Structures are given as structure tokens and as C-alpha cells.
Amino acid sequence: MKRISFLRVLLLGSIAACTPVTAKVFLRVEASPLPPADKTGIQDVVLLWPLRDPSVAAKLHSQGYRVFLQCESKDLAAVVATADRAAVTGMIVTNTVPSSQFHAAERLHPYFAAHKSLTFRMLVPGGKQPQLKGRLVVERDGVLQISSPSSQPWLDTNLALVRLAQSMDPDSLPIIYDFHWDTSGALPDAWHPDAEAYAVAIAEADAIRSDVTIDLPSSLQRALVAGDPRAWTLWKGIMPYLDFSSHAATERMLPVANLGVIVDDGQASYEAINLMARHNLAFESVRPSGVTLARLSSWNSVVVFCPLNKEAVALLRDFAASGGIVIFVNTHDEFSWHSAPPLRQESRATVYSIGAGQVVELPEPVVDPENFARDLRRLIGRERSALALWNSLTTLVTGYREQSRSDVTLYLVNYANQPDSVQVQVKGRFARVRLESPEQPCCVSVPFVERGGFTEFTIPALRITARVHLDSARESSATP
Amino acid sequence: MRWLKSAALPSLTLAMLPLPAILCSPQNSSFVHQKRYAMGTVFEIVIYDEDLPRADAAARAALDEVVRLDGMMSNYKPESDLSRMNRTAHFQPVRIPREIYEVIEESLYYSRHSDGQFDISVGPLVDLWKAALAGGPLPTAADQASARRCVGYQKIELTPPDRIQFHSDCMRLDLGAIGKGYAVDRTAEILNASGIHRAYIDAGGSTIYALGAPPGGTAWRVRLRDPSRKLGPEVMLRNNSVSTSEQSAPSSLQGDAPGHIIVPGTGKPLQTRYAISVAAPSATASDALSTTLLLLGPTKGAALVKTLHNVSAMWIDSDGQRTIVGDGVSFFLTGENRPIQVSPPKNRIAATSKAANELLP
């Protein structure tokens, strides 16, 4: 793809505002005692509204915590009134009004602007515990069912959820997601979840660069307060991950992505995008209004899940002509390139060759997201992929680039409870590759090779998470 | 071991569904459910037992064994015993662990009975096409010819009790089409030895072994892969196994994306419209036979099944056409609401593995 440097500068400026800065862990607790913040390693705690005893918030504040109240948007006025009296730092607002996240944020934004002393987060619904899933679901009555038709290891991840939320509401409130712990398979009398489950959740939020709310089970909260050694052993297994997460960069970072996803309804296309995330396709999602020349200049492939106006279609035609791949999903529109015969026509896809690139039109929605994501990965190929992993079916990778430099940081999360040998390929040339992890303080140099414009290296035993810093001495060559 | 079969198969839908009349919904039953990632897939064990700590420990021990076998039989871990063997067994005998010896011995049995359609030396060809599967260029004829030179089970020589030699300078073995089954059998053995008698062992959905029956039931009901979505095939398992195999689905975005199962004879990806399910007394047998019989197809495959004892096989294509043979457990087509009866043929040989080589022609 032809690259235009001044457009890149425009691009950096245009999307910096929508990139989250923090990936904080908020601990949702019962409105009851908690050990002090310097013991738990947590700074932000969440209490559910309504509060039976507002003094709990003040007590937690005195223990070193920043206290957030989680409430529904309809209760906001009452909560704000309490906040002023109870040493509350901010609100996490759930949208219970039957409207999209985008419209809810739009509606509430003036309200938030009027209370600048408080910090607000908009809760993204639909989060799930990040974990490696099996095929079996064991229900309470002992009946067993298969949960997934795929024999690939299935990862539950919140990456797509957050990416979509960020694209739906780019200029409004900071978002936060949460989930509930999966308690199936928990043995009686055992702490559940275990430390590894917390660690994966913390690591995932770090990799997504989004705030997350994690539930602290009441039994564990009570045991920690009581000084139960087993509870503290578990918690001390979690603290290195909290500490590691807290040391991530806080500068505004741009996601490394070679694939653009254009979407106007996150729900309709969610599963396809979820599987794209699952297959480590480095993507960004934008609304149709976000399709600009500047944006397209950083991608080499685009998937379109929604109707576009003529200007956007023209931009995509030019994008394809200069070597890009464009896939229209569930489209029956007439396009200018239909005047020429297609390169290939099948019941499930029609392919047009346009200049140096191609347009693929699918007449139906994605019915098999797993196959769609895998086909997409094949179509894009390694040569066009900004990031790729080998033999790492349980690891997800995200990449970010600093605004003013070409340095790249990769965030890796291994969802399996087994160390993984991860082979990584990153597009671009770098002078140095450095690794840090909870087990390996920053940083150790990682041997790497350059091959065909890519930097390749191996992380021998990725346990749960690591960050890899790729430092560029030749800034102009380290492009996605 | 890349365990490519399990890693790349798209949708081997093996579903275990409630069947109240048979399972009697085990209310209040206590169970343990554990999973572990190994061999490129997720191994899961469900155990019903009154002694939960015992069940928990047994499941943990069994999954530890799967991880140990993965470390031994992996061909992408350079330090594994299999990788070491693949580096050193050319033109001189080398000692290998008992487990690898057993798996190779059983593999050769299926190679001979399938005229080489099942072949654990096909790795160089698989790797060649794997790049194309990932979006790379299709291999040239010269590439294919070069890789085919390294393939051929006849060039593997086993010397009891623990030695192997390759009569080829470029041969290397990949146990991905049988190793998962072997690991499932080892898992069942460990559970049995721990006093567990009601367990369901699932290796990524493509190979399943049922130990005993769930509480209140006579067998574990398993829903099988059906590309036609018309037949609703199921099988009842009790102390036996079922495996399913299917070629990768064609790409919706690219016309020439190859599948992941390679025909050793031609060196090219298998073209078939079938999915196959094979029930056998052991998971090693069902795993190996599912690949073998998919490669053979229903006509030649049925002839092979008819020589085996306690094996059933079912081929189903996307139109719902099916071929069902064998004297093992019956398959049920719930879409047609009737069981498939198979009459037992004569003159069979055992499909179980332990004495496999003694039965070779």
C-alpha cells in the first residue's frame, strides 16, 4: 500500500482522543470492611448502589481507597448527592435505558460535564470472564451439554467487546467493562476463582488498555479481613499481576492494526468481530463516519459490516485499487466495479479485481464466525499481517505504538493454565526487543531476527502475561 | 506434535445431551469437571463420584499425564522425545520411550491395513500445505515431490522393545492423528486405577472416551457431527470411544484454500464431502481409524471396517447421504427417529491395539 506520511500525522491526531490511557483494575466489593489499600495493592474499589450505610465509603476512603459507586443512570442524581457527603471519587454508570451505548453516553454527557469533581465511567455490558473454555458445560443438575462446535481451544475474551464500545463512543466517556466469575466446576470449600483466574483478568484489561471491574467474592473479602492465611496466600498470588499492570505505559497509544472494521451496530456483527480478535487479527473498528483517507492509510484490509455512503465507497474503491483488500458483508448494493466481470463468482462470495487489490462481496451475514475469521486470516496472509503468532492457540496479542515514535509495545495474554512457547512476528524493523513479565522485571533482551520486513522472536515460556517492547532506532522503517 | 487434526478441524460437533429416559437427570449428583490445554486442544474430564476430593485428585493426575505425553510426543517442542527421535533416528537405531514405541507400533498397524492411507510419516507434506492453509502460496510440484521422498511408513523399522530406525535421510514422524487417542486411553487407565468408574473424557470434541455411565443412566449419549444437519446422529458410549474427522471447510473468501488432511499417496489435500465418526473399544483405535476411514472413503473404508471387531463407522455427507458399517455400538439417527442396525459380519480381527502387530499379515 502506498503510504503518505502527512496523512499518518493526521491519523495520529484524529484517533488519539479515543484511545484509552489507563487499564486500571477496580475491585467490586461488599459494603463491609476491607484490609487497607497498602495491603491489597488495589487503589479503586466499587460499591453497588444503593448503599445501606454511606459511612462504609468514608471508611474505605480513610483506608486509602478511591471509592466508586456503581449505579443505574436513572439513579444518578441521588448518587451524586451522596457522593458529595461520602468521600466518593466517582461513578460507574450502567445503561439500563433501551438504547445503544452511543446514545446513552450522548444523553448523559452533559450531566457528567456538570460534575467535574467526580470521575465517571460508562459500564460496557456483556463482559465475560476471560478464560480458556472447554466444550462441556456442567450444569447444576448434573446435565452435560456441549458449549462449542469448534475443536479449537475456545477463548472467552473481552477484546472485541471493548474495541466495539470504543468505536461506538469515541469522544464521550471513558468506558469500563466487568464480568461475573464462572463458578461452574468449583469444588466446595475451595477458593474460587483461583489466583490464575484473577491474573488472566488483570492481564487482559492491561492488554486491551481498558479499565475493568473485578468482583471480590464476599467469602474471600471476609477471609482477608480475618487474616486467613489461605486467603492471603491466594491474594499474594494476584498482587504481582496488579503490580505488573500498574507499571504499563500511560501515554496515549495507538493500536497496531492492519485491518479496519467498519460497523454501525456492534451487536449484529459482534460474534464475527469476536472471532477476529480470537484469531489474533490486528484490527481497529470505526463507525461509517470514521472512514477517512487518513484512517485507511494505516490499513491494508477492511471488512465492512454496514451500509456506506457514496464517499466512503469511493474511498474504499481507491483503497482497493492501491492494493488493499475490502470485504463487504451482507451486501446487495450496486457498486461501480460491477461494470467489469468478477474475478470469481460463487454462491457465497463474488470477488472483483480492482487495480492492485480486490473486493470480496458476501451476499449474506456471517453465519459461521469461526470459519469467517479463519478465512479472513488466510486471505490477508502473513505478508499483510501487522502481528502474527505461531503455535500459540491459547495466546492473544495486542500491539500499541506511541504517538510520536515508532516504538511498539506488545501485550500478550496466555489464557491456558500452561506455559506457552510463543513465536511472534511483527511487521517492521526494530533495533531492540525487550521482555518484561510479572516473573521477569523489566527488561530482558530477546534475541530476534529480521526476515522480509518482519521482526521475529520467541518467548520461551509465557505463563500468563508479558509485555514486549520493540524499540526502533530507524523510525521511518518501523511501519505497520 | 502439532496435533494438526484437532487444531484445524472446524466443527466436529460432538454433543452430549440430556436424555432423561436414560440418564434420569442425576439431580444432586456430585461431579468434578476439569480441563487442561494440551496437544493443541482442550482436554476435559467430568467425573461423577461420591468422594469429590478423590475425583478431583484423579482428574488432576490424569490431566498431568496428558501434559506429560504432550511434552514427550510434541513435534514442535525441540526438546521432546519425538523431536529428538526425528533428529537422530536416520540410518541408526535409537531408543525411544515406551509410550512413543506403542503409538508408533499401533500406527504401523493401521498403515498396513489401509495400504498406507494412514501414515504418521506424512509430516513433511502436511507442513508443505500448512503454509498454504495459512495464506501462503500453493506448493510447487517440485516441492511436493521433494516432500514425498521423505514419506512412507515402510521406511520405519521398530525393534522390540524400544528401538526405532528410519530408512530415509529426511523422514520425521508426526503422531497428531493418533496421539490424542492414546492420551485419552491413558487418562481412562489412570481414572480406573484411582477407583473412578463414571467419567467422560473429551479431547477437543474430536475424540471421546466414556468410562462407565452417568448416575441413573446406562450410557453416555453423544451427539455426532452431521454436515447435513438433517440426521441428528448420536451414539451411546459405555467403556468405549468415538472419534470424528472431517476435512477443513472450503474457504468462503478464497477459491483455492486447501484442507488440512493430506493424502499420503498423492501428496495433496484430501477432497471429500464426508464427515466420519468411528466408535471403537479404545480411543487410540477410534482416533487412528477416523483419519484412516476418512481418507479411504465409504467404499474402501467399509471393507476395512468389516475386518475389524467391535468397530462401527458412519460417513455422512452434506446432503445427508450416509454409509454405516461395523459390529460395534449402534449409531442413532434422531432426525429419522430410529436406530441403525448393523449385522455382525464374520472373520474379523481385533481393532484394539495391544496385540496389533501380532495380527499383521
Interface residues (C-beta under 8 A of the other chain):
Chain A: L132 K133 G134 R135 L136 V138 D141 G142 V143 L144 Q145 I146 S148 P149 S150 S151 Q152 P153 W154 S184 G185 L187 P188 I327 R344 E346 R348 A349 V351 V360 L362 D368 E370 N371 F372 R374 D375 L376 R377 R378 L379 I380 G381 R382 N391 L393 T394 A416 N417 Q418 S421
Chain B: R2 S6 A7 L9 P10 S11 L12 T13 L14 A15 M16 L17 P18 L23 S25 P26 Q27 N28 S29 F31 V32 H33 Q34 K35 R36 Y37 A38 G40 T41 V42 E44 V46 Y48 L52 D56 V67 Y76 K77 L133 A134 G135 G136 Y200 D202 G204 G205 S206 P214 P215 R223 A249 S251 S252 L253 Q254 G255 A257
